[in-house]
Each structure stands twice: as structure tokens, then as C-alpha cells.
Amino acid sequence: MQRSKFALGAALALVANAALGAERLEKDELQLGFIKLTDCAPLVMAKELGYFDDEGLSVRLEAQANWKILLDRVVAGELDGAHMLAGQPIGATIGIGTRAHVVTALSLDLNGNAITVSNDIWRRMKLADPKLAQPKPPHPIRADALRPIVEEWKANGAPLRMAMVFPVSTHNYELRYWLAAGGIHPGLYTNGDSTGTSGADVLLSVTPPPQMPPTLAQGTIQGYSVGEPWNQQAVFKGVGVPVVTDYEIWRNNPEKVFGVTAEWAAKHPETHIALVKALIRAGKWLDASLENRQQAVGVLARPEYVGADAEVIANSMTGTFEYEKGDRRELPDFNVFFRYHATFPYYSSAVWFLTQMRRWGQISEPKSDAWYDETARSVYKPEVWREAAKRLQAEGRLAASEIPDTNGYAPADTGFIDGIAYDGRTPNAYLRTLAIGQRD
Amino acid sequence: MGQMRFERLGLPVLAFAIFLGGWSLAASRVQTPIGALPGPGQVLSAARGLVEEHLAERARERAFALRMDDEREAALALGTPFRERHYAGRPTYFDQIATSLKTVFMGFLLASLVGVPLGIACGSSPALYTALNPLIQIFRPVSPLAWLPLVMILVSALYTSDEPLFEKSFVSSAITVALCSLWPTLVSTAQGVASIDRDHLNVARVLRLPWHVKVRKIVVPSALPWICSGLRLSLGVGWMVLIAAEMLAQNPGLGKFIWDMFQNGSSETLSQIVVAVFTIGGIGFLLDRSMLALQRALGRDAHAV
């Protein structure tokens, strides 16, 4: 009785809050998918902090075996939505791999990936470039240091093999960008070659993130491009050395998004807004303080979420990054969940991925600037984000300055490792400035 | 007498003790990138951890139910609309065991529903058996990992409904189990039926029994031991196949548990996988024993008739 009275008061307040929005929801029991990577943190924390509950949503999170299964299950309706690679909604909508109209109204994070090479390749890189042999070599390390090794292996008839996580993943484009900026050709996708290795100096292939360190240790691959904690895992277990982070390849690059099918979004508009609200709040919480990050590390380390050891996750989630064992550096923006308007789905982000799909031949024909714009608008839904942000602002949970003043395109960006500027409004002009790959 | 007891109880216990000793010795020496191979002690504590987790999850579920009750009362008091929500917890280790058992029985049921009648038909008609034999021989050795992608694609294309009774992952896993465990039942039943004493069948012919009566009164009882041993083999195959199917089909059972733990790559990973290995072995053993008991019970009945 005592419990009941006390709880009743709390529940009264809760119900009064929730009832306002909850009755509009088209669906309140949701199943969301994620891959075991630290950037699933907004989904996990929105659940654990009760932000989904605040919106009247009951959410079940389920780890998926790989990106392909995750996407197929969203398309088949078994999952309501999921943690996705930014390239997945775009790739699916234009028909690379599984074809389905998938949209996103929220970017989950910026940066968070790195490229790791095996201990043996790192040793050879240091032999080839004495600058790298000192205890704290100057960063960023460019792929030029890898080029002599690539050429040597190619001449021996056994080209270097590197892995990325999915054909339309940020990791694939970042790895390709880094290699190409160092004069190494990562290969083209053609109509007859769906593996993307035509004309390649280095053979790239797909490996699921958690299998990266074991595959590297087995010697099947000599390097990989992946999200955390799998680069820090390589340092920790002594199987490889991360040489460059994606923050150094492209400062504050968009990474994962929250994706749903266009059909689901049309059928559940209020539920979609409620989800985006909870996820924006979770992003803001994650970027609010170091204490929050440490708390998140503890939660992510649980076996049902990322499951890796807490100290491995903490390495990259708390503002530092360990390259070679002992070479730990400050990298405060390695994982960004909210700062720099990280959650806003910019059209320019979508267009960049489209330019890379064209550059590497996944899009087989040249396209007009107008096509890039239309495609970006059919996949990225900032209008849903704005509605969610407006409501959060009305609830006093978001400040006006946290809502970007933009027409959807970010200003021209010069934060790339090779210094080439990117402007999302002129994709064809941008493609012509890149040396390796298709240029129109 | 003492000699007998030692052989039946003492020897297995001794063998098990030697196994544990060898395991403990080996464990500390084998280093992997995610830590040393766990010894029996670590595996035991991992098992205990899984039980505690299960209890904690159930406690959270009860707390949620209480909160729902409070919210319902509060909504009633305020006159605001109330929407019941279900607890969005995660499946614990024991839930995963239950899912695996459900899936394997579903697959086993499907396999039996196809295997037994088809086996009886093949056994009764040598022509049909000759016709189907090449197909049976081709499909029998196919690995579940080859069927699974095909089944998954077909299930997601064909099994569509707004309020599905079963999860697609469950259906895919169960069908894969059925496809792989069908064959022992089919072949064994066919052999059993084909080897029925001619005299019995002649009696049926003389009495002009309709075919369904013949099957019920003569064919099934005579072939029952064969059918049962086929079913027992099928269930064993199904249980083995299931773990592989669950790993890829995302059916939340023991196979997915192992896959998730493997993906975690934490220092707990190895001991949790070993716990799962023992669980799978133990359950497989119990399934086999219960089929054997069933077989014996039915076998006596068959002789009694």
C-alpha cells in the first residue's frame, strides 16, 4: 500500500506527460537493430536513460549478425528501424545491393573509424619511411608511406589485401579516399566486377567488424578500415597498429544514421518523430560531459550491447585514441554524437557518398548535379529532424543554437587529408578535382 | 556386484575427472588474442553469471509490470487514456534455450509430418522409391549453411502478413532444421515398411482392408521400431543443424548467443561459449535419451499387439 501511494504520485506525473504525445503514436512497441559498434551508443543510451519511455515508446534493441542482414530485416519489416551505415539508405534507394526505398531523418554520429595495418606492414612502413620510426611519429600518416610496400607485393604477384565492412560503408569510401590520396588505386566496381577490384593496387574485401582483428591476426588480410572498438582491440591484443583515423582523413565526416523504410516512415510519422526526439536527446547527453561518456562505456560493455571489455571501449569513447601501443593521443572529436550539429541529416552528406559511389563505379553512368540533389532529398529527411527539434525546443530540451540555420547543404568543406575542397552543391565539379577514379 | 558398479559408475566418473584435469592443465597454457583458454572454474562462474543475469532480468520485468499497474491506476484516476506496453527486455540465456527448443521441435514436427507419410509411401511402392531415390540422395548430404540463405530469401519473399504468428527468423530456422532432419526419418521409415513380413500384407489383401485401415493396423505398427529410430536420428540431426541456422538467421536461441558472444570478443567470450557448448551437448543428450525412452515404450506396445 505504502509503495503504491508513493509510486502513484510519480506515475501520475509521468502519465500526464506521456499521455500528451503517446496517444498520437501509430505504434508504441518497436524493435530496432544495431551492430556491435560503439556508435550504436545513442540507441543504447536512449533506451537505458528512459528517453524512449518518455516518448511513450517501448523499444527492444537487437544485435544483428552483419550489415546485410540488418538491412534486409529492416526492408522485410522484421525491424522497425536500425543503426545503419550512412551509405546504406542511399545505396538501397538507388539499387546498389538490396533495392528498397530507405530514408533517414537523423545522423547518429561523426567520425569514429580508423585504418589499422598488421604489425608486419607497420614494421615495413617504418623501414620505408624513417619519419615513422620515431616513438611519436608526425600525424596524419598518409598512404604514401604504404605505397612502396603495395608496389612490392604487387610485383611479387600477391597484392596486399585489406578489408572494409560493407560495399556502401563509410569505411570503404574512407579507405579508398586515403589510399587514392596516397597514389594507390583501390580498384573500380564495374558491371562485370561487383567486388570492386578492377585495376586495383590493393584488393579490398568485406569482413564483418568484429571479425576484423581475428582475420588480421590470421594473416588473411594485411589491414582494415573499421569503427570502434575494433581498432583499439587490435592495439590491445597486439595484432595490429591503427595508422590513421577518419577524423584525419575527413574532419567531422558523417558516419552512421538511423534508417527506416520510406513505407514505414509514411505509415508511422508520429512514431518516427518520437524516435528522432529520443535519439537527439541521447546524442546530446553523450556529448554533455566526460562523466556521461564514462557511464556510457559501462553500459556499452554489457554483453547484450557492444560487449567488448570496458577499457577497450573507453580508449576511443573518452576523447583519446591509442595508435601504436603506448602512443596515446588526445583526440577529443574522435566520436561526436551531437556537437557541430552532428545529428542533423545534411543533404551535402548524402551527396558526398553519392560522389564516391560514382567515383568508384558503383554508379555506372555519369549523373547530373540535379540528380544528386534529387536523390539526396529522397533519402535524407531533415524536415522530420526539424519537427522533432522544434518539439524538443518547446519542451526546453534543446536550445535555438543547437538547431542549424541551413537550407540542408553545409558550406564548402576543406577538412580532407589532401586539402581538396568539397561543395555538395556542385558534385560534378568536385569529382573532376579528384585524381584517381571516375571523374564525371 | 562391486565390480559391476565400478564399471557402470566409477569408470565414467574417472574419465570425466581425467578430462577436467587435462582441460585445466591445457587451459592455462593456451593463449588467444582475447585471453587464455578458460578452465573449468571460470566456465562455472560464467554459468553462474548467466543465471544471475536471468534472475536480474526477471526482477526488472516484475518492476516494469508494477510500474504499468501504477500508470494504469493513475490514468484511471486522471481519466486520461492508458496504453498498455509490454516489457521490452532482452532474452536471457534461459529464454534463448527455450527458443532453441521451440525451434528444433517445430522443425522436427515439420520433418516428421513430411518424412513419415512419404517414407510409408516409398516403402509400400518400390516404384515410387526408385523414382525418388536420386532426389533423396542428392538432398540428404546438403549442409544447413547451404539451405539457409535460400530459405531466408524465400521466407522473406513468401511469408508476409501484417500480424505474423511467428518471426521470420524462427520460420527460416525451423524450415532449415526440417530440410536437414527429414532424411533419416524418410529413409528409415521406407526401409521399415519395405521389410514388413509379406504374410501380414497378404492377410490384409485377403481381408480386403481399405488402404487407410491397412496402414493404421498393419503397416505403422510393424514399422514402428524403424520409424522411431529414424525420428530419433532426425531429432539429433535437427539439434545439431539448429545451432548453425540460428547463428545466421538471427533466431534468438543458443546459436545466436554463441555468435553474439563471439562478436563481443571480450575476456568473457571464451568461457561463455564453453558454457553454451556444454548446454548444447547436455540438451542434445537429454533429447536423445527421451527419444530412446519413447522408442522403447512404443516398441513394447508394438510387440504386445
Interface residues (C-beta under 8 A of the other chain):
Chain A: S4 A7 L8 A10 A11 L12 L14 V15 A16 A19 A22 E23 D28 E29 K36 K47 G56 S58 V59 R60 L61 E62 A63 Q64 A65 I69 D72 R73 A76 E78 P208 P210 Q211 P213 P214 A217 Q233 K237 G238 V239 A301 P303 E304 V306 G307 A308 D309 V312
Chain B: P33 I34 L66 R67 D70 E71 E73 A74 A75 A77 L78 T80 P81 F82 R83 R85 H86 Y87 A88 G89 R90 S156 E167 K168 S169 M247 L248 Q250 P252 W259 D260 M261 F262 Q263 N264 G265 S266 S267 E268 T269 Q272
